[in-house]
Amino acid sequence: MNYRELGRTGWRVSTISFGAWAIGSSWGSVDDRESLDALRRAVDLGVNFFDTADVYGDGHSERLLAQLKRERREEIHIVTKAGRRLSPHSASGYNRENLTAFIERSLKNLETDTLDLVQLHCPPTAVYYMPEVFGVLDDLVKQGKLRHYGVSVEKVEEALKAIEYPGVQSVQIIFNIFRQRPAELFFDQAKRRRVGILARLPLSSGMLAGKMTRTSTFSTDDHRAFNRHGESFDRGETFSGVDYDLGLQTVEELRPLLPAGWTMAEFSLRWILMFDAVTCAIPGAKRPSQVEDNSRAADLPPISDSTMQQVRAIYDRRIREQVHHYW
Protein backbone atom coordinates (compact mmCIF):
# COMPACT_ATOMS: atom_id res chain seq x y z
CA MET A 1 0.00 0.00 0.00
CA ASN A 2 1.10 3.57 -0.69
CA TYR A 3 0.09 6.71 1.19
CA ARG A 4 -0.45 10.39 0.35
CA GLU A 5 -0.99 13.49 2.45
CA LEU A 6 -4.59 14.55 2.99
CA GLY A 7 -4.86 18.30 2.72
CA ARG A 8 -3.38 20.10 5.70
CA THR A 9 -4.52 17.48 8.23
CA GLY A 10 -1.08 15.96 8.70
CA TRP A 11 -2.55 12.53 7.88
CA ARG A 12 -1.06 10.17 5.35
CA VAL A 13 -3.87 8.03 3.99
CA SER A 14 -3.90 4.90 1.87
CA THR A 15 -4.17 5.68 -1.84
CA ILE A 16 -6.73 2.89 -2.15
CA SER A 17 -9.18 3.44 0.67
CA PHE A 18 -12.56 1.93 1.54
CA GLY A 19 -15.95 3.29 0.52
CA ALA A 20 -18.58 2.03 2.96
CA TRP A 21 -21.79 2.91 1.10
CA ALA A 22 -22.19 -0.66 -0.15
CA ILE A 23 -22.07 -2.20 3.33
CA GLY A 24 -24.78 0.17 4.49
CA SER A 25 -27.48 0.26 1.81
CA SER A 26 -28.55 0.73 -1.82
CA TRP A 27 -26.20 -1.86 -3.34
CA GLY A 28 -28.27 -4.99 -3.03
CA SER A 29 -28.08 -7.69 -0.37
CA VAL A 30 -25.37 -7.45 2.24
CA ASP A 31 -24.21 -9.65 5.12
CA ASP A 32 -22.78 -7.97 8.22
CA ARG A 33 -20.34 -10.80 8.93
CA GLU A 34 -18.97 -10.56 5.42
CA SER A 35 -18.89 -6.75 5.61
CA LEU A 36 -16.85 -6.88 8.82
CA ASP A 37 -14.51 -9.42 7.25
CA ALA A 38 -14.05 -7.02 4.33
CA LEU A 39 -13.26 -4.15 6.72
CA ARG A 40 -10.79 -6.28 8.65
CA ARG A 41 -9.10 -7.42 5.46
CA ALA A 42 -8.74 -3.81 4.38
CA VAL A 43 -6.85 -2.97 7.57
CA ASP A 44 -4.69 -6.07 7.10
CA LEU A 45 -3.71 -4.74 3.66
CA GLY A 46 -2.77 -1.28 4.94
CA VAL A 47 -5.99 0.61 4.29
CA ASN A 48 -6.31 3.33 6.93
CA PHE A 49 -9.05 5.57 5.51
CA PHE A 50 -12.75 4.65 5.50
CA ASP A 51 -15.51 6.75 3.96
CA THR A 52 -19.10 6.49 5.20
CA ALA A 53 -22.20 8.63 5.80
CA ASP A 54 -24.96 8.90 8.35
CA VAL A 55 -27.55 7.84 5.75
CA TYR A 56 -25.80 4.66 4.62
CA GLY A 57 -28.26 2.18 6.09
CA ASP A 58 -29.56 4.91 8.43
CA GLY A 59 -26.28 4.83 10.36
CA HIS A 60 -25.63 1.09 9.97
CA SER A 61 -22.40 1.64 8.03
CA GLU A 62 -21.12 3.99 10.74
CA ARG A 63 -21.90 1.41 13.43
CA LEU A 64 -20.01 -1.31 11.57
CA LEU A 65 -16.99 0.97 11.40
CA ALA A 66 -17.27 1.65 15.13
CA GLN A 67 -17.05 -2.09 15.70
CA LEU A 68 -13.96 -2.28 13.48
CA LYS A 69 -12.28 0.48 15.44
CA ARG A 70 -13.02 -1.30 18.73
CA GLU A 71 -11.31 -4.41 17.42
CA ARG A 72 -8.16 -2.97 15.89
CA ARG A 73 -5.16 -1.16 17.33
CA GLU A 74 -3.99 0.26 14.00
CA GLU A 75 -4.59 3.97 13.48
CA ILE A 76 -7.49 4.40 11.07
CA HIS A 77 -9.34 7.52 9.94
CA ILE A 78 -13.10 7.45 9.48
CA VAL A 79 -14.71 10.18 7.42
CA THR A 80 -18.47 10.53 7.51
CA LYS A 81 -20.98 12.87 5.89
CA ALA A 82 -23.92 14.97 7.02
CA GLY A 83 -26.89 16.65 5.39
CA ARG A 84 -28.79 14.03 3.43
CA ARG A 85 -31.03 13.24 6.39
CA LEU A 86 -32.85 16.46 5.57
CA SER A 87 -36.33 16.03 4.13
CA PRO A 88 -36.80 18.02 2.05
CA HIS A 89 -33.13 18.28 1.17
CA SER A 90 -32.96 22.05 0.93
CA ALA A 91 -30.27 24.67 1.43
CA SER A 92 -32.16 26.23 4.33
CA GLY A 93 -31.86 22.94 6.22
CA TYR A 94 -28.09 23.36 6.48
CA ASN A 95 -28.37 25.36 9.67
CA ARG A 96 -26.74 25.19 13.09
CA GLU A 97 -29.51 23.19 14.74
CA ASN A 98 -29.68 20.50 12.08
CA LEU A 99 -25.94 20.16 11.48
CA THR A 100 -25.28 19.89 15.21
CA ALA A 101 -27.94 17.19 15.54
CA PHE A 102 -26.45 15.23 12.65
CA ILE A 103 -22.99 15.45 14.18
CA GLU A 104 -24.23 14.31 17.59
CA ARG A 105 -25.89 11.30 15.98
CA SER A 106 -22.71 10.32 14.11
CA LEU A 107 -20.66 10.72 17.29
CA LYS A 108 -22.98 8.20 18.93
CA ASN A 109 -22.94 5.80 15.96
CA LEU A 110 -19.15 5.91 15.72
CA GLU A 111 -18.71 5.69 19.51
CA THR A 112 -16.34 8.63 19.75
CA ASP A 113 -16.11 12.10 21.25
CA THR A 114 -14.60 13.67 18.13
CA LEU A 115 -15.24 12.86 14.48
CA ASP A 116 -12.09 12.66 12.34
CA LEU A 117 -13.53 14.45 9.33
CA VAL A 118 -17.09 15.35 8.33
CA GLN A 119 -18.16 16.26 4.81
CA LEU A 120 -21.28 18.10 3.77
CA HIS A 121 -23.10 15.42 1.80
CA CYS A 122 -23.71 16.77 -1.71
CA PRO A 123 -25.78 19.74 -0.57
CA PRO A 124 -27.69 21.97 -2.98
CA THR A 125 -25.41 24.32 -4.90
CA ALA A 126 -26.75 27.31 -2.94
CA VAL A 127 -25.11 26.00 0.25
CA TYR A 128 -21.64 26.70 -1.15
CA TYR A 129 -22.60 30.37 -1.31
CA MET A 130 -23.68 30.47 2.35
CA PRO A 131 -20.62 31.33 4.49
CA GLU A 132 -22.63 30.87 7.66
CA VAL A 133 -22.79 27.11 7.01
CA PHE A 134 -19.01 26.87 7.04
CA GLY A 135 -19.00 29.07 10.14
CA VAL A 136 -21.06 26.42 11.91
CA LEU A 137 -18.49 23.79 10.94
CA ASP A 138 -15.69 26.03 12.22
CA ASP A 139 -17.51 26.29 15.53
CA LEU A 140 -17.94 22.52 15.76
CA VAL A 141 -14.18 22.15 15.29
CA LYS A 142 -13.59 24.67 18.10
CA GLN A 143 -15.99 22.72 20.31
CA GLY A 144 -14.01 19.54 19.74
CA LYS A 145 -16.85 17.74 17.93
CA LEU A 146 -14.83 17.58 14.68
CA ARG A 147 -11.14 17.46 13.90
CA HIS A 148 -11.60 18.55 10.31
CA TYR A 149 -14.29 19.09 7.71
CA GLY A 150 -14.72 19.00 3.96
CA VAL A 151 -17.38 18.62 1.29
CA SER A 152 -18.72 15.97 -1.03
CA VAL A 153 -19.85 17.57 -4.28
CA GLU A 154 -21.69 16.76 -7.48
CA LYS A 155 -20.25 19.53 -9.66
CA VAL A 156 -16.85 21.04 -10.38
CA GLU A 157 -18.40 24.48 -9.81
CA GLU A 158 -19.27 23.44 -6.25
CA ALA A 159 -15.76 22.10 -5.64
CA LEU A 160 -14.15 25.34 -6.80
CA LYS A 161 -16.42 27.41 -4.58
CA ALA A 162 -15.94 25.14 -1.56
CA ILE A 163 -12.16 25.46 -1.48
CA GLU A 164 -12.48 29.23 -1.10
CA TYR A 165 -13.39 28.52 2.54
CA PRO A 166 -10.15 28.19 4.52
CA GLY A 167 -11.43 25.41 6.78
CA VAL A 168 -12.19 22.99 3.96
CA GLN A 169 -9.60 20.21 4.09
CA SER A 170 -11.00 17.81 1.52
CA VAL A 171 -13.28 17.56 -1.48
CA GLN A 172 -14.89 14.28 -2.43
CA ILE A 173 -15.82 14.27 -6.10
CA ILE A 174 -16.70 11.72 -8.77
CA PHE A 175 -13.54 11.12 -10.75
CA ASN A 176 -12.90 8.15 -12.97
CA ILE A 177 -12.24 7.27 -16.63
CA PHE A 178 -15.86 8.24 -17.39
CA ARG A 179 -15.74 11.54 -15.44
CA GLN A 180 -12.54 13.40 -16.31
CA ARG A 181 -13.54 17.06 -16.05
CA PRO A 182 -12.23 17.60 -12.47
CA ALA A 183 -8.65 17.18 -13.72
CA GLU A 184 -8.88 20.17 -16.08
CA LEU A 185 -9.01 23.07 -13.59
CA PHE A 186 -10.07 21.94 -10.16
CA PHE A 187 -7.09 19.71 -9.44
CA ASP A 188 -4.58 22.51 -9.90
CA GLN A 189 -6.60 24.82 -7.68
CA ALA A 190 -6.92 22.18 -4.97
CA LYS A 191 -3.18 21.49 -5.03
CA ARG A 192 -2.45 25.20 -4.73
CA ARG A 193 -4.64 25.45 -1.63
CA ARG A 194 -3.44 22.09 -0.24
CA VAL A 195 -6.89 20.55 -0.25
CA GLY A 196 -7.18 16.76 -0.38
CA ILE A 197 -9.17 15.10 -3.17
CA LEU A 198 -11.14 11.93 -2.51
CA ALA A 199 -12.10 10.22 -5.78
CA ARG A 200 -15.46 8.57 -5.29
CA LEU A 201 -17.21 6.14 -7.64
CA PRO A 202 -13.77 5.25 -9.01
CA LEU A 203 -15.19 2.19 -10.75
CA SER A 204 -18.34 3.98 -11.98
CA SER A 205 -20.78 1.89 -9.92
CA GLY A 206 -18.88 -1.24 -10.92
CA MET A 207 -19.02 -0.61 -14.67
CA LEU A 208 -15.27 0.00 -14.83
CA ALA A 209 -14.59 -3.29 -13.07
CA GLY A 210 -15.30 -4.81 -16.45
CA LYS A 211 -17.57 -7.63 -15.28
CA MET A 212 -21.00 -6.33 -16.29
CA THR A 213 -22.88 -7.39 -19.41
CA ARG A 214 -26.14 -6.54 -21.12
CA THR A 215 -27.79 -9.35 -19.18
CA SER A 216 -26.55 -8.26 -15.74
CA THR A 217 -29.40 -7.72 -13.27
CA PHE A 218 -29.63 -5.70 -10.07
CA SER A 219 -31.97 -6.15 -7.12
CA THR A 220 -34.75 -3.64 -6.56
CA ASP A 221 -32.91 -2.10 -3.58
CA ASP A 222 -29.77 -1.46 -5.66
CA HIS A 223 -29.43 2.11 -6.98
CA ARG A 224 -28.10 0.69 -10.24
CA ALA A 225 -31.64 -0.55 -10.82
CA PHE A 226 -33.71 2.32 -9.40
CA ASN A 227 -31.65 5.47 -10.06
CA ARG A 228 -30.36 5.23 -13.63
CA HIS A 229 -32.22 8.38 -14.62
CA GLY A 230 -31.97 10.22 -11.31
CA GLU A 231 -35.25 8.98 -9.87
CA SER A 232 -34.00 9.08 -6.24
CA PHE A 233 -30.84 11.27 -6.28
CA ASP A 234 -28.45 12.80 -8.78
CA ARG A 235 -28.23 10.53 -11.82
CA GLY A 236 -24.48 11.14 -11.99
CA GLU A 237 -24.11 8.93 -8.90
CA THR A 238 -25.19 5.87 -10.93
CA PHE A 239 -22.75 4.71 -13.62
CA SER A 240 -21.33 8.28 -13.55
CA GLY A 241 -24.36 9.46 -15.54
CA VAL A 242 -23.34 7.36 -18.55
CA ASP A 243 -25.90 5.30 -20.47
CA TYR A 244 -25.54 1.64 -19.47
CA ASP A 245 -25.07 0.21 -22.97
CA LEU A 246 -22.63 2.96 -23.92
CA GLY A 247 -20.65 2.22 -20.78
CA LEU A 248 -20.40 -1.44 -21.70
CA GLN A 249 -19.25 -0.60 -25.22
CA THR A 250 -16.62 1.80 -23.91
CA VAL A 251 -15.24 -0.73 -21.44
CA GLU A 252 -14.70 -3.13 -24.34
CA GLU A 253 -12.83 -0.42 -26.24
CA LEU A 254 -10.65 0.23 -23.18
CA ARG A 255 -9.89 -3.44 -22.56
CA PRO A 256 -7.07 -3.79 -25.15
CA LEU A 257 -5.17 -1.00 -23.36
CA LEU A 258 -4.70 -3.08 -20.21
CA PRO A 259 -1.12 -4.14 -19.50
CA ALA A 260 -0.61 -7.90 -19.38
CA GLY A 261 -2.00 -9.44 -16.21
CA TRP A 262 -4.02 -6.40 -15.12
CA THR A 263 -7.76 -6.51 -14.48
CA MET A 264 -10.05 -3.73 -15.67
CA ALA A 265 -10.66 -2.69 -12.05
CA GLU A 266 -6.93 -2.47 -11.35
CA PHE A 267 -6.37 -0.43 -14.48
CA SER A 268 -9.24 1.94 -13.68
CA LEU A 269 -8.01 2.55 -10.14
CA ARG A 270 -4.35 2.95 -11.19
CA TRP A 271 -5.49 5.46 -13.83
CA ILE A 272 -6.93 7.65 -11.05
CA LEU A 273 -3.71 7.47 -9.05
CA MET A 274 -1.75 8.79 -12.03
CA PHE A 275 -3.06 12.23 -10.97
CA ASP A 276 -0.92 13.43 -8.08
CA ALA A 277 -3.59 15.87 -6.92
CA VAL A 278 -5.73 12.89 -5.89
CA THR A 279 -5.21 11.82 -2.30
CA CYS A 280 -7.00 8.51 -2.63
CA ALA A 281 -9.59 6.52 -4.54
CA ILE A 282 -12.39 5.10 -2.41
CA PRO A 283 -13.84 2.02 -4.12
CA GLY A 284 -16.61 0.20 -2.31
CA ALA A 285 -16.44 -3.42 -1.24
CA LYS A 286 -18.76 -5.92 0.40
CA ARG A 287 -16.43 -8.93 0.48
CA PRO A 288 -12.76 -9.51 1.38
CA SER A 289 -11.99 -10.64 -2.17
CA GLN A 290 -13.15 -7.27 -3.51
CA VAL A 291 -10.90 -5.49 -1.01
CA GLU A 292 -7.96 -7.57 -2.19
CA ASP A 293 -8.71 -6.84 -5.85
CA ASN A 294 -8.96 -3.11 -5.18
CA SER A 295 -5.87 -2.88 -3.01
CA ARG A 296 -3.59 -4.42 -5.63
CA ALA A 297 -3.96 -1.27 -7.72
CA ALA A 298 -1.95 0.75 -5.20
CA ASP A 299 1.23 -1.18 -5.96
CA LEU A 300 1.02 -1.34 -9.75
CA PRO A 301 3.59 0.53 -11.87
CA PRO A 302 2.64 3.77 -13.63
CA ILE A 303 0.52 3.69 -16.78
CA SER A 304 2.42 4.89 -19.85
CA ASP A 305 1.85 8.36 -21.29
CA SER A 306 0.74 6.78 -24.56
CA THR A 307 -1.93 4.70 -22.82
CA MET A 308 -3.12 7.70 -20.82
CA GLN A 309 -3.54 9.63 -24.06
CA GLN A 310 -5.50 6.77 -25.61
CA VAL A 311 -7.83 6.65 -22.60
CA ARG A 312 -8.46 10.37 -23.00
CA ALA A 313 -9.16 9.95 -26.72
CA ILE A 314 -11.76 7.26 -26.00
CA TYR A 315 -13.37 9.49 -23.39
CA ASP A 316 -13.48 12.45 -25.77
CA ARG A 317 -15.01 10.40 -28.54
CA ARG A 318 -17.50 8.27 -26.63
CA ILE A 319 -18.29 9.74 -23.19
CA ARG A 320 -17.55 13.46 -23.11
CA GLU A 321 -20.80 14.62 -24.71
CA GLN A 322 -22.89 12.76 -22.12
CA VAL A 323 -21.21 14.01 -18.96
CA HIS A 324 -18.55 16.68 -19.35
CA HIS A 325 -20.60 19.85 -19.08
CA TYR A 326 -23.26 18.51 -16.71
CA TRP A 327 -21.07 18.01 -13.64
PAFIKOL-84253 format. One line per field, with one value per residue (C-alpha): residue number from 0; x, y, z. Coordinates in Angstrom, 2 decimals. Example, Ala and Ser with C-alpha at 12.3 -4.5 7.8 and 13.67 -1.06 7.14 Angstrom:
seq: (0, 1)
X: (12.30, 13.67)
Y: (-4.50, -1.06)
Z: (7.80, 7.14)
***
This chain:
seq: (0, 1, 2, 3, 4, 5, 6, 7, 8, 9, 10, 11, 12, 13, 14, 15, 16, 17, 18, 19, 20, 21, 22, 23, 24, 25, 26, 27, 28, 29, 30, 31, 32, 33, 34, 35, 36, 37, 38, 39, 40, 41, 42, 43, 44, 45, 46, 47, 48, 49, 50, 51, 52, 53, 54, 55, 56, 57, 58, 59, 60, 61, 62, 63, 64, 65, 66, 67, 68, 69, 70, 71, 72, 73, 74, 75, 76, 77, 78, 79, 80, 81, 82, 83, 84, 85, 86, 87, 88, 89, 90, 91, 92, 93, 94, 95, 96, 97, 98, 99, 100, 101, 102, 103, 104, 105, 106, 107, 108, 109, 110, 111, 112, 113, 114, 115, 116, 117, 118, 119, 120, 121, 122, 123, 124, 125, 126, 127, 128, 129, 130, 131, 132, 133, 134, 135, 136, 137, 138, 139, 140, 141, 142, 143, 144, 145, 146, 147, 148, 149, 150, 151, 152, 153, 154, 155, 156, 157, 158, 159, 160, 161, 162, 163, 164, 165, 166, 167, 168, 169, 170, 171, 172, 173, 174, 175, 176, 177, 178, 179, 180, 181, 182, 183, 184, 185, 186, 187, 188, 189, 190, 191, 192, 193, 194, 195, 196, 197, 198, 199, 200, 201, 202, 203, 204, 205, 206, 207, 208, 209, 210, 211, 212, 213, 214, 215, 216, 217, 218, 219, 220, 221, 222, 223, 224, 225, 226, 227, 228, 229, 230, 231, 232, 233, 234, 235, 236, 237, 238, 239, 240, 241, 242, 243, 244, 245, 246, 247, 248, 249, 250, 251, 252, 253, 254, 255, 256, 257, 258, 259, 260, 261, 262, 263, 264, 265, 266, 267, 268, 269, 270, 271, 272, 273, 274, 275, 276, 277, 278, 279, 280, 281, 282, 283, 284, 285, 286, 287, 288, 289, 290, 291, 292, 293, 294, 295, 296, 297, 298, 299, 300, 301, 302, 303, 304, 305, 306, 307, 308, 309, 310, 311, 312, 313, 314, 315, 316, 317, 318, 319, 320, 321, 322, 323, 324, 325, 326)
X: (0.00, 1.10, 0.09, -0.45, -0.99, -4.59, -4.86, -3.38, -4.52, -1.08, -2.55, -1.06, -3.87, -3.90, -4.17, -6.73, -9.18, -12.56, -15.95, -18.58, -21.79, -22.19, -22.07, -24.78, -27.48, -28.55, -26.20, -28.27, -28.08, -25.37, -24.21, -22.78, -20.34, -18.97, -18.89, -16.85, -14.51, -14.05, -13.26, -10.79, -9.10, -8.74, -6.85, -4.69, -3.71, -2.77, -5.99, -6.31, -9.05, -12.75, -15.51, -19.10, -22.20, -24.96, -27.55, -25.80, -28.26, -29.56, -26.28, -25.63, -22.40, -21.12, -21.90, -20.01, -16.99, -17.27, -17.05, -13.96, -12.28, -13.02, -11.31, -8.16, -5.16, -3.99, -4.59, -7.49, -9.34, -13.10, -14.71, -18.47, -20.98, -23.92, -26.89, -28.79, -31.03, -32.85, -36.33, -36.80, -33.13, -32.96, -30.27, -32.16, -31.86, -28.09, -28.37, -26.74, -29.51, -29.68, -25.94, -25.28, -27.94, -26.45, -22.99, -24.23, -25.89, -22.71, -20.66, -22.98, -22.94, -19.15, -18.71, -16.34, -16.11, -14.60, -15.24, -12.09, -13.53, -17.09, -18.16, -21.28, -23.10, -23.71, -25.78, -27.69, -25.41, -26.75, -25.11, -21.64, -22.60, -23.68, -20.62, -22.63, -22.79, -19.01, -19.00, -21.06, -18.49, -15.69, -17.51, -17.94, -14.18, -13.59, -15.99, -14.01, -16.85, -14.83, -11.14, -11.60, -14.29, -14.72, -17.38, -18.72, -19.85, -21.69, -20.25, -16.85, -18.40, -19.27, -15.76, -14.15, -16.42, -15.94, -12.16, -12.48, -13.39, -10.15, -11.43, -12.19, -9.60, -11.00, -13.28, -14.89, -15.82, -16.70, -13.54, -12.90, -12.24, -15.86, -15.74, -12.54, -13.54, -12.23, -8.65, -8.88, -9.01, -10.07, -7.09, -4.58, -6.60, -6.92, -3.18, -2.45, -4.64, -3.44, -6.89, -7.18, -9.17, -11.14, -12.10, -15.46, -17.21, -13.77, -15.19, -18.34, -20.78, -18.88, -19.02, -15.27, -14.59, -15.30, -17.57, -21.00, -22.88, -26.14, -27.79, -26.55, -29.40, -29.63, -31.97, -34.75, -32.91, -29.77, -29.43, -28.10, -31.64, -33.71, -31.65, -30.36, -32.22, -31.97, -35.25, -34.00, -30.84, -28.45, -28.23, -24.48, -24.11, -25.19, -22.75, -21.33, -24.36, -23.34, -25.90, -25.54, -25.07, -22.63, -20.65, -20.40, -19.25, -16.62, -15.24, -14.70, -12.83, -10.65, -9.89, -7.07, -5.17, -4.70, -1.12, -0.61, -2.00, -4.02, -7.76, -10.05, -10.66, -6.93, -6.37, -9.24, -8.01, -4.35, -5.49, -6.93, -3.71, -1.75, -3.06, -0.92, -3.59, -5.73, -5.21, -7.00, -9.59, -12.39, -13.84, -16.61, -16.44, -18.76, -16.43, -12.76, -11.99, -13.15, -10.90, -7.96, -8.71, -8.96, -5.87, -3.59, -3.96, -1.95, 1.23, 1.02, 3.59, 2.64, 0.52, 2.42, 1.85, 0.74, -1.93, -3.12, -3.54, -5.50, -7.83, -8.46, -9.16, -11.76, -13.37, -13.48, -15.01, -17.50, -18.29, -17.55, -20.80, -22.89, -21.21, -18.55, -20.60, -23.26, -21.07)
Y: (0.00, 3.57, 6.71, 10.39, 13.49, 14.55, 18.30, 20.10, 17.48, 15.96, 12.53, 10.17, 8.03, 4.90, 5.68, 2.89, 3.44, 1.93, 3.29, 2.03, 2.91, -0.66, -2.20, 0.17, 0.26, 0.73, -1.86, -4.99, -7.69, -7.45, -9.65, -7.97, -10.80, -10.56, -6.75, -6.88, -9.42, -7.02, -4.15, -6.28, -7.42, -3.81, -2.97, -6.07, -4.74, -1.28, 0.61, 3.33, 5.57, 4.65, 6.75, 6.49, 8.63, 8.90, 7.84, 4.66, 2.18, 4.91, 4.83, 1.09, 1.64, 3.99, 1.41, -1.31, 0.97, 1.65, -2.09, -2.28, 0.48, -1.30, -4.41, -2.97, -1.16, 0.26, 3.97, 4.40, 7.52, 7.45, 10.18, 10.53, 12.87, 14.97, 16.65, 14.03, 13.24, 16.46, 16.03, 18.02, 18.28, 22.05, 24.67, 26.23, 22.94, 23.36, 25.36, 25.19, 23.19, 20.50, 20.16, 19.89, 17.19, 15.23, 15.45, 14.31, 11.30, 10.32, 10.72, 8.20, 5.80, 5.91, 5.69, 8.63, 12.10, 13.67, 12.86, 12.66, 14.45, 15.35, 16.26, 18.10, 15.42, 16.77, 19.74, 21.97, 24.32, 27.31, 26.00, 26.70, 30.37, 30.47, 31.33, 30.87, 27.11, 26.87, 29.07, 26.42, 23.79, 26.03, 26.29, 22.52, 22.15, 24.67, 22.72, 19.54, 17.74, 17.58, 17.46, 18.55, 19.09, 19.00, 18.62, 15.97, 17.57, 16.76, 19.53, 21.04, 24.48, 23.44, 22.10, 25.34, 27.41, 25.14, 25.46, 29.23, 28.52, 28.19, 25.41, 22.99, 20.21, 17.81, 17.56, 14.28, 14.27, 11.72, 11.12, 8.15, 7.27, 8.24, 11.54, 13.40, 17.06, 17.60, 17.18, 20.17, 23.07, 21.94, 19.71, 22.51, 24.82, 22.18, 21.49, 25.20, 25.45, 22.09, 20.55, 16.76, 15.10, 11.93, 10.22, 8.57, 6.14, 5.25, 2.19, 3.98, 1.89, -1.24, -0.61, 0.00, -3.29, -4.81, -7.63, -6.33, -7.39, -6.54, -9.35, -8.26, -7.72, -5.70, -6.15, -3.64, -2.10, -1.46, 2.11, 0.69, -0.55, 2.32, 5.47, 5.23, 8.38, 10.22, 8.98, 9.08, 11.27, 12.80, 10.53, 11.14, 8.93, 5.87, 4.71, 8.28, 9.46, 7.36, 5.30, 1.64, 0.21, 2.96, 2.22, -1.44, -0.60, 1.80, -0.73, -3.13, -0.42, 0.23, -3.44, -3.79, -1.00, -3.08, -4.14, -7.90, -9.44, -6.40, -6.51, -3.73, -2.69, -2.47, -0.43, 1.94, 2.55, 2.95, 5.46, 7.65, 7.47, 8.79, 12.23, 13.43, 15.87, 12.89, 11.82, 8.51, 6.52, 5.10, 2.02, 0.20, -3.42, -5.92, -8.93, -9.51, -10.64, -7.27, -5.49, -7.57, -6.84, -3.11, -2.88, -4.42, -1.27, 0.75, -1.18, -1.34, 0.53, 3.77, 3.69, 4.89, 8.36, 6.78, 4.70, 7.70, 9.63, 6.77, 6.65, 10.37, 9.95, 7.26, 9.49, 12.45, 10.40, 8.27, 9.74, 13.46, 14.62, 12.76, 14.01, 16.68, 19.85, 18.51, 18.01)
Z: (0.00, -0.69, 1.19, 0.35, 2.45, 2.99, 2.72, 5.70, 8.23, 8.70, 7.88, 5.35, 3.99, 1.87, -1.84, -2.15, 0.67, 1.54, 0.52, 2.96, 1.10, -0.15, 3.33, 4.49, 1.81, -1.82, -3.34, -3.03, -0.37, 2.24, 5.12, 8.22, 8.93, 5.42, 5.61, 8.82, 7.25, 4.33, 6.72, 8.65, 5.46, 4.38, 7.57, 7.10, 3.66, 4.94, 4.29, 6.93, 5.51, 5.50, 3.96, 5.20, 5.80, 8.35, 5.75, 4.62, 6.09, 8.43, 10.36, 9.97, 8.03, 10.74, 13.43, 11.57, 11.40, 15.13, 15.70, 13.48, 15.44, 18.73, 17.42, 15.89, 17.33, 14.00, 13.48, 11.07, 9.94, 9.48, 7.42, 7.51, 5.89, 7.02, 5.39, 3.43, 6.39, 5.57, 4.13, 2.05, 1.17, 0.93, 1.43, 4.33, 6.22, 6.48, 9.67, 13.09, 14.74, 12.08, 11.48, 15.21, 15.54, 12.65, 14.18, 17.59, 15.98, 14.11, 17.29, 18.93, 15.96, 15.72, 19.51, 19.75, 21.25, 18.13, 14.48, 12.34, 9.33, 8.33, 4.81, 3.77, 1.80, -1.71, -0.57, -2.98, -4.90, -2.94, 0.25, -1.15, -1.31, 2.35, 4.49, 7.66, 7.01, 7.04, 10.14, 11.91, 10.94, 12.22, 15.53, 15.76, 15.29, 18.10, 20.31, 19.74, 17.93, 14.68, 13.90, 10.31, 7.71, 3.96, 1.29, -1.03, -4.28, -7.48, -9.66, -10.38, -9.81, -6.25, -5.64, -6.80, -4.58, -1.56, -1.48, -1.10, 2.54, 4.52, 6.78, 3.96, 4.09, 1.52, -1.48, -2.43, -6.10, -8.77, -10.75, -12.97, -16.63, -17.39, -15.44, -16.31, -16.05, -12.47, -13.72, -16.08, -13.59, -10.16, -9.44, -9.90, -7.68, -4.97, -5.03, -4.73, -1.63, -0.24, -0.25, -0.38, -3.17, -2.51, -5.78, -5.29, -7.64, -9.01, -10.75, -11.98, -9.92, -10.92, -14.67, -14.83, -13.07, -16.45, -15.28, -16.29, -19.41, -21.12, -19.18, -15.74, -13.27, -10.07, -7.12, -6.56, -3.58, -5.66, -6.98, -10.24, -10.82, -9.40, -10.06, -13.63, -14.62, -11.31, -9.87, -6.24, -6.28, -8.78, -11.82, -11.99, -8.90, -10.93, -13.62, -13.55, -15.54, -18.55, -20.47, -19.47, -22.97, -23.92, -20.78, -21.70, -25.22, -23.91, -21.44, -24.34, -26.24, -23.18, -22.56, -25.15, -23.36, -20.21, -19.50, -19.38, -16.21, -15.12, -14.48, -15.67, -12.05, -11.35, -14.48, -13.68, -10.14, -11.19, -13.83, -11.05, -9.05, -12.03, -10.97, -8.08, -6.92, -5.89, -2.30, -2.63, -4.54, -2.41, -4.12, -2.31, -1.24, 0.40, 0.48, 1.38, -2.17, -3.51, -1.01, -2.19, -5.85, -5.18, -3.01, -5.63, -7.72, -5.20, -5.96, -9.75, -11.87, -13.63, -16.78, -19.85, -21.29, -24.56, -22.82, -20.82, -24.06, -25.61, -22.60, -23.00, -26.72, -26.00, -23.39, -25.77, -28.54, -26.63, -23.19, -23.11, -24.71, -22.12, -18.96, -19.35, -19.08, -16.71, -13.64)
***
